[in-house]
Amino acid sequence: DDMYGHMRKDEAMYILMQAYSIKNNLNLDSINVTDYNIIEDANDIQDEYRDVLIKGVNLGIIKLTDGRLLPNEEVVTETVLEMLTRINNKIDW
């Protein structure tokens, strides 16, 4: 895989949520979602990532753009690795 390659934003956010939950001892399965409609474009999120990303937004970990996640946007792999480093070092991402 190429560090300068791209991945979908929903996939990147899912990976980051997994890392965040491990680093912060957060059991994602125990999170109660208060607002399932919080992400306006949730239907565009790939099924396997949707639940975790909705939880991330409900917890305030994932920020939206005007109520949207824009899951189809491409993210550079290098940016995701930088964000993982920030999570590992407990710096805001």
PyMOL commands that set and color helices and strands:
alter all, ss='L'
color gray80, all
select helices_A, chain A and resi 9-23+28-30+42-44+47-58+77-88
alter helices_A, ss='H'
color red, helices_A
select strands_A, chain A and resi 6-8+74-76
alter strands_A, ss='S'
color yellow, strands_A
deselect
rebuild
show_as cartoon
